[in-house]
Amino acid sequence: MTLGPLMVDVAGKHLDAEDRELLAHPLVGGVILFTRNFESLEQITALVAEIHAIRTPPLLVTVDHEGGRVQRFRKEFTVLPAMRLIGHQYDMDRTTGLKLARQTGWLMAAELRSIGVDMSFAPCVDLDYGVSEVIGDRSFHRDPGAVADLAVAFMGGMREAGMAAAAKHFPGHGAVIADSHVAQPVDRRAYEDMADDIYPYRRLIDNGLPAVMVSHVVYSAVDPRAAGFSPRWLQDELRGRLKFAGAIFTDDLTMHGASVAGTMAERARAALAAGCDVLPVCNNRQGVIEVVDALSNWEDALGQIRLVRLHGLPGPSREELARSEKWQGCVQAVERCKAPPELKLDS
């Protein structure tokens, strides 16, 4: 059985009969987990194994686990810093900042791989313009060169731990105030003024970026459609000019920013027609069913190949990880990063 373009959620900490039936459907290719799915390391490991056992090749199991405000699992996991703190370290000492970015990427990925999760949607490479309600300290930096440097290092750490990176939110969410979860952000800049936002993607793609998540922002001077429904952004820019060959994820199709494309079925068709490979539909089981019905004849062999390539590689168990000097050193580096700076008073 092949993997389809739909990425769905499950309601609880264990699969029920409805979950199993849905996850066995050929249009489903992946699952995204949330905090509600986590109770303990033992439980989440069993849930991931249960999901993987449903299909061959196994469904892709993912989670949003960037660090800072966006980390779904915290109990029994290292609490990761906001990416802005890594950017501050880079400003103080570039070499130390790059090392910390790689350590954080490795630590995040290694802990998730130890429980079987294939992929985290990270890193966030939006620039910190100081205006976005939803990005904020999720951004490494305002400077595109610094963001690119740190994101490449972070991706390298993830790769070393056996996990594919997914940079987001293409082509850039940092310059708009509105949050696309609850509103329709519009970025009115000309294409020429977005070179800084696109630069980190070019650097990451040159270094083998496996996946991109596309925003639901409308860049009105470029295309009246939101980026996830725009062939201009996905085909001409991402596939064409930037030569990206990996998997393209739309952001969650249930978000308000996606509503400009119509019903859930219309959103799914528009995203696929624009060039997306994977369609997350979260916290809306009826919407999932609508999309399944609408895409009954959908086939995309290349998209299926891109998705299969995102499966995580084998790594150490959680017990082996906790005994390793590498894990201990990375945890210590992250804890130092999160600690408040010492206050030094002149004598």
C-alpha positions in Angstrom: 0.0 0.0 0.0 1.3 3.5 -0.8 1.1 6.6 1.4 -1.5 9.2 0.5 -1.4 13.0 0.8 -3.6 13.3 3.9 -2.0 13.9 7.4 -4.5 13.5 10.2 -4.7 13.5 14.0 -6.1 11.0 16.5 -8.2 12.0 19.5 -6.7 10.2 22.5 -3.8 8.3 24.0 -4.7 5.1 22.3 -6.2 4.3 18.9 -9.9 3.5 18.8 -11.7 1.5 16.0 -12.6 4.7 14.0 -8.9 5.8 14.2 -7.8 2.4 12.9 -10.2 2.5 10.0 -9.2 6.0 9.0 -5.5 5.4 9.2 -5.8 2.3 7.0 -7.3 4.4 4.2 -4.9 4.7 1.2 -5.4 8.5 1.0 -3.9 8.9 4.5 -0.1 9.1 4.7 0.7 10.5 8.1 -0.3 11.3 11.6 0.4 14.5 13.6 0.4 14.1 17.4 -0.6 16.7 20.0 -0.1 17.2 23.8 -3.4 15.5 24.4 -1.9 12.3 22.9 0.8 12.2 25.5 0.7 10.6 29.0 4.1 9.0 29.5 7.1 7.8 27.6 5.8 4.2 27.8 2.4 5.2 26.5 3.5 7.5 23.7 6.1 4.9 22.5 3.3 2.3 22.4 1.0 4.7 20.5 3.6 5.5 17.9 4.3 1.8 17.4 0.6 1.1 17.1 0.3 3.7 14.3 3.4 2.4 12.5 2.0 -1.2 12.6 -1.2 -0.3 10.7 0.4 0.1 7.3 3.4 -1.0 5.1 5.2 1.3 4.4 4.4 2.7 7.8 2.5 6.0 8.2 4.7 9.0 8.9 4.4 10.1 12.5 5.0 13.7 13.2 4.7 16.4 15.9 5.3 20.1 16.3 8.3 20.1 18.7 10.4 23.2 17.8 11.2 24.3 21.4 10.1 27.4 23.3 6.3 27.9 23.1 5.9 25.1 20.5 6.8 21.8 22.2 4.0 19.2 22.4 5.8 16.8 24.8 7.4 18.2 27.9 7.1 15.7 30.7 10.1 13.3 30.5 11.6 15.3 27.6 14.2 18.1 27.7 12.4 21.4 27.6 14.0 23.1 24.7 14.8 26.9 24.4 13.0 29.3 22.2 15.1 29.8 19.0 15.6 33.5 19.9 17.8 32.4 22.8 20.0 30.6 20.4 20.1 33.7 18.2 21.3 35.7 21.2 24.1 33.2 21.8 25.1 33.6 18.1 25.3 37.3 18.6 27.6 36.9 21.6 29.8 34.3 20.0 29.1 32.9 16.5 30.9 29.6 16.9 29.2 28.9 20.2 25.8 29.8 18.8 26.2 27.5 15.8 27.3 24.7 18.1 24.2 25.3 20.3 21.9 25.2 17.3 23.3 21.9 16.2 23.1 20.5 19.7 19.5 21.6 20.1 18.5 20.1 16.8 20.2 16.8 17.6 18.7 16.7 21.1 15.2 17.4 19.9 15.4 14.8 17.1 17.2 12.1 19.2 14.6 12.2 22.0 11.7 12.0 19.5 13.4 9.2 17.5 13.9 7.2 20.7 10.1 6.9 21.0 9.6 6.3 17.2 8.4 9.7 16.1 9.6 10.2 12.5 9.6 14.0 12.2 9.2 17.3 13.9 8.1 20.4 12.0 11.3 22.4 12.6 13.1 24.6 12.3 11.1 27.8 12.0 13.1 30.1 9.7 10.7 33.1 9.7 12.6 36.4 10.3 12.0 38.3 13.5 10.6 41.6 12.3 9.2 42.2 15.8 5.5 42.4 14.6 4.2 38.8 14.3 1.7 37.7 16.9 2.4 34.0 16.3 6.2 33.9 15.4 8.0 36.2 17.9 10.6 34.3 19.8 10.2 31.2 17.6 12.5 33.0 15.2 16.3 32.7 15.4 17.0 36.3 14.4 16.1 39.3 12.3 19.2 38.9 10.1 18.7 36.4 7.2 22.3 35.4 7.3 22.1 34.5 11.0 18.8 32.6 10.5 20.3 30.7 7.6 23.5 29.8 9.5 21.6 28.7 12.6 18.9 26.8 10.7 21.5 24.9 8.7 23.3 23.9 11.9 20.0 22.9 13.5 19.1 20.8 10.5 22.5 19.2 10.7 21.9 18.1 14.2 18.5 16.7 13.3 20.0 14.8 10.4 22.7 13.4 12.6 20.0 12.0 14.9 18.2 10.4 12.0 15.4 12.9 11.4 14.4 15.0 8.4 14.0 18.7 8.9 10.9 20.7 7.7 11.6 24.4 7.4 8.6 26.8 7.9 6.6 28.9 7.0 7.5 29.4 3.4 8.0 32.1 2.0 7.9 33.9 5.3 5.4 34.6 8.1 7.4 37.1 10.2 6.4 40.4 8.5 2.6 40.2 9.2 0.9 40.9 12.5 -2.1 38.5 12.2 -2.0 34.9 13.2 -3.1 32.6 10.3 -4.7 30.2 12.9 -7.4 32.8 13.5 -7.2 35.4 10.8 -6.2 35.9 7.2 -2.7 37.6 7.1 -1.9 39.7 4.1 1.7 40.7 3.3 1.7 43.5 0.8 5.4 43.7 0.1 6.6 43.4 -3.5 8.4 40.1 -4.4 11.8 42.0 -4.6 11.3 43.1 -0.9 11.1 39.5 0.2 14.6 38.4 -0.7 15.6 38.4 3.0 12.8 36.0 3.9 13.6 33.6 1.1 17.3 33.6 1.7 17.3 31.0 4.5 15.4 28.6 2.3 17.9 28.9 -0.5 20.7 28.1 2.0 18.8 25.2 3.5 17.9 23.8 0.1 21.6 24.0 -1.0 22.3 21.9 2.1 19.7 19.1 1.3 16.5 20.3 3.0 14.1 17.4 2.9 10.8 19.3 3.5 9.1 22.7 3.6 5.9 23.8 5.3 4.1 26.6 3.4 2.2 29.5 5.1 -1.4 30.5 4.7 -0.3 34.1 4.2 -1.5 36.0 1.1 1.3 37.9 -0.5 -1.0 40.2 -2.4 1.6 41.8 -4.7 2.7 38.4 -5.9 -0.5 36.3 -6.0 -4.0 36.9 -4.7 -4.0 33.3 -3.4 -2.5 32.2 0.0 1.0 30.7 -0.6 -0.2 27.1 0.1 -2.6 27.4 -2.8 -0.3 29.3 -5.2 1.5 27.7 -8.1 3.4 31.0 -8.4 5.0 30.3 -5.0 5.2 26.5 -5.1 6.0 25.8 -8.7 7.7 28.9 -10.1 9.6 29.9 -6.9 10.1 26.8 -4.7 10.4 24.1 -7.3 11.7 26.3 -10.1 14.0 29.1 -9.0 15.1 27.5 -5.7 15.3 23.9 -7.2 13.6 22.3 -4.2 13.1 18.6 -4.7 11.8 17.6 -1.2 8.3 17.3 0.2 5.9 20.3 0.4 3.5 20.4 3.3 0.7 22.9 3.5 0.0 24.3 7.0 -3.1 22.9 8.7 -6.0 23.2 6.3 -8.4 23.8 9.2 -6.7 27.2 10.0 -8.6 30.4 9.3 -6.0 31.5 6.8 -6.9 28.5 4.6 -10.6 29.4 4.5 -10.0 31.7 1.5 -9.8 28.5 -0.7 -13.4 27.4 0.2 -14.7 24.2 1.8 -12.3 21.6 3.2 -12.5 19.6 0.0 -11.9 22.7 -2.1 -8.9 23.6 0.1 -7.4 20.1 -0.4 -7.9 20.2 -4.2 -6.4 23.7 -4.5 -3.4 22.8 -2.4 -2.6 19.6 -4.4 -3.2 21.5 -7.7 -0.7 24.2 -6.6 2.0 21.6 -5.8 1.6 20.5 -2.2 2.5 16.9 -1.4 1.0 16.6 2.1 -2.2 18.1 3.5 -2.5 18.2 7.3 -6.2 18.4 8.4 -6.2 18.7 12.2 -8.9 18.5 14.9 -11.7 18.2 12.3 -12.7 14.6 11.7 -15.7 15.6 9.6 -13.3 17.7 7.4 -11.0 14.7 7.0 -13.9 12.6 5.8 -14.9 15.3 3.3 -11.4 15.4 1.9 -11.2 11.6 1.7 -14.5 11.6 -0.3 -13.3 14.4 -2.6 -9.9 12.9 -3.4 -11.1 9.3 -4.1 -9.2 9.1 -7.4 -6.1 11.1 -6.4 -2.7 9.6 -7.4 0.7 11.1 -7.2 3.6 8.7 -7.3 6.3 11.3 -6.9 4.6 12.8 -3.9 4.4 9.4 -2.3 8.1 8.9 -2.8 8.9 12.2 -1.2 6.8 11.3 1.8 8.4 7.8 2.3 11.8 9.5 2.3 10.9 11.4 5.5 10.8 8.3 7.7 13.2 8.5 10.6 16.3 6.4 10.8 17.1 3.9 13.6 18.6 5.4 16.7 19.3 4.6 20.4 16.6 3.8 22.9 15.7 6.4 25.5 17.7 4.4 28.1 20.8 4.3 25.8 20.4 8.0 25.0 20.3 9.0 28.7 23.5 7.1 29.3 25.4 8.7 26.5 27.9 11.6 27.0 26.5 13.3 23.9 23.0 13.5 25.3 24.2 14.7 28.7 26.4 17.4 27.0 23.6 18.6 24.9 21.2 18.8 27.8 23.7 20.8 29.8 24.2 23.2 26.8 20.5 23.8 26.5 20.1 24.4 30.2 22.9 26.9 30.2 21.2 28.7 27.3 17.9 28.9 29.1 19.4 30.2 32.4 19.1 34.0 33.0 22.3 35.9 32.6 24.3 36.7 35.7 23.8 40.2 36.9 27.2 41.8 37.4 27.3 45.1 39.4 30.2 47.5 39.3 32.1 47.6 42.6 
